[in-house]
Amino acid sequence: MFETLCCDMPLHPTWPDLVGRLLVTLLAGFLIGLNREARGHSAGLRTTILVGLAACVAMIQANMLLDVSGKGPDSFVRMDVMRFALGVLTGVGFIGGGAILRRGDLVTGVTTAATMWIMTMIGLAFGGGQYGLGAIATVLTLVTLQALKWVDLKIARNHKAILSVSWPKSSPPDLPDIVRPLGYDARFVGMEHDVDHQRFVFSFKVQWKQPDAERPSTEVLAVVGEHCTVERFDVIGENSS
């Protein structure tokens, strides 16, 4: 194992080799960051490049210290240069944790955190001179972020909304039975009395399954409107990248 590592990380790398590692890491960060930037995500072009370069520099520094690792006869300290990579991954874990936000049912930043994680691994691979591994990881990451996004949009997932309707009676309308034939589930969540207009406003939490690529249908609102007056229809945000 040590011999394999030394083949990828020579004890005395040349400066052209080190510059090449940084440049290919920069290119990988640019391609992956460009994908994130085009979609308007928080970790865009510059952040992705910087994370990759930080990992690459750490691995290059570990490479340059390989020939001085170990414990000298008059030293109390043993140097383990492979801890450089562990420290970088720990630091990126904090960045990824800060990118993930949760507000009720809304979760954002999960894909951003995962992108930072894989970009770190790509930087470590290129920094260690493992060009083939880094290139394959870059291609697979781009395929996952770009091509599989289309597949993700086609997957039916749960959507939620708050539907408020006005009704002259003090008891709520039987909304669950009204929307069930359309594939919707409704649950009563609250009521308020509009004294000025002599009516009651009832709120229901509506849930249905639909791929993100499809536009929401207004058919359910038309059906509900035949029985009572629709006041509001507020979609609750789902999981986001």
C-alpha positions, 0 to 999 in steps of 0.5 A: 500500500505504501509503495502504491502511495509513493507511486502517486505521491513521489518524495520529490515532486517537480514544480511543473507536476505540482502546478499541473495538479493545481490547474486540473483541480481548478478546472474540475472546480470550475466545471462543477461550480459552473453547474451550481452557479447556473442554478443559482445555488449558494455554493457557486463557482468561486466557493467550489473552486476554493474548496477544491484548491484548499484540499489540493494544496493540503495534499500537495503539502503532505506530499512534500513532507513525505520524506520528513515524516516519521520520528527522529531519534531525538524527537518526542513528536511523530509526524503523520502527514496523512492527517492533512487530508483528515483535517481538510475533510473535517473543515469541509464538514463544518462548511457543509453543515452551515450550508444545510438549513431547515425551516419546518418542512423545508430543508435546503442546502443538502446537495450543496453540502454534498457537492462541497464534500465530493469537490474536496475529495477530487482536490485531494485526489489531484493533490496526491497526483491521482489524475485518473481517479480525480478525472473520473470523480469529476465526470461522475459528479457532473453527470450526477448534478447535470444529467440526473437532475432531469431524472430527479424532476421526473420522480413523483414526490409529495407536495403540500399546500394550505388551502383556505376556503370561506363557508357560510356555516360554522362547521367545515365543508367536507373537503377531504371527500371533495378532493380525494377523487383527484388524488389529493388528501386534505386535513383540517388545520384551523378556522377563523370567523370573518364577522364583517362578511358573516362567514367562516374561513377554514384552512386545510393542509392539502397533500398530493404527489406530482413530479417537479417537472409538471406544472401544478394543476388548477383542477382541484381549485375549480372543483373546490370552487363549486362547493365553496369560495377559495380564499388562498392556496399557499404551497409549502416549500419542499426539500431543496438543493 
